[in-house]
Amino acid sequence: MSGEIALELIRSAQRTISATVMPTPLVYSHALSNLTGADVFFKLETVQPTGSFKVRGATNKVSKLTDAERDCGLITISSGNHGRALAWAARRLGVEATVCLYSSVPSHKIEAIRQLGANVVICGDSYEEAELGAHKLMKESGLYWCDPFDDPDVICGQGVIGLEIVDELPRVDTVIVPLSGGGLFSGIATAVKSLRPGAELIGVANRHGNGMLASLDAGRPVPIEEKPSLADCMAGTISSANRHTFRITRNLIDRAMMIEEKEIAPAVKHCCIEEGFVAEGGAALPVALLLQSQLGDIRGRQVVLVISGRNIDAPALADIIRNGQNPP
Ligand SMILES: *Cc1c(COP(=O)(O)O)cnc(C)c1O
């Protein structure tokens, strides 16, 4: 995936998904622009059906399957949002989907996947255990594997966000993207760097979801210890079998940034109270970066924050708004 070919694949994904996935709004942030002296915009993936950008990649993937592949039924591993998006995309095309999750996935995310008619399997207590379980089940059952991030069709679906950003903001200077498995970052960075090579691409992760950051540091995919986080959608490790997102991310990332756990809740609260939208923990990481002034001087720049999803548990959100802190 590089250069012209990649951009063409992302444009093709845009045509493929346009019938079902609408472009999302790009909204100016007065509060963060005042704070930083930059022109700050939100790319609001929070308005997507299923509540996250993951419908883009999932819709592109499912649309491109052959009849034989669809007839097998689909299987995936998910921290919640990809499974929900795949269940949504599969149901639209009458395809059966099985989603492997683990015990710490928030129950509202599990319930939403069930409601879309997918088969839910809880495999163990961590992303890594669930991934092993899902691969085993795939081999036994003959179901077709749909990876949450390490798949060109998924990456290209997420990359459509980058096309939309440059289309509306041709002189964009900086794009800040939550970075976990790297499907979102790889797609957006490929699109934005192809169209605007001078743009800076920043990936941001939380300390408890730093699988990609640790792998970038190590120069190869490495396992990490999984710890609970308000940014539950950022869970997961980059496996040594990774074929695409590690390489693309390493090639295109200008800065990799880290957010501490206690910095996430104030960013979620800021989105709700100061900006007027709901962001889940992982989606608020770019906001946390600006609230913490971690980028240094960005005055005069056009900065886009990709707000990747809204699927936060209502009681947790209420706690955060009341206390401004991570729920206990
Ligand atoms: C999946 C997800 C991410 C991370 O995307 P990757 O492609 O795994 O890097 C970020 N935010 C939300 C809301 C997600 O669901």
Residues whose N, C-alpha, C, O or C-beta is under 5 A from the ligand:
A	BS01	LIG	S52 N81 F149 P178 L179 S180 G181 G182 G183 L184 F185 C233 G282 A283 S308 G309
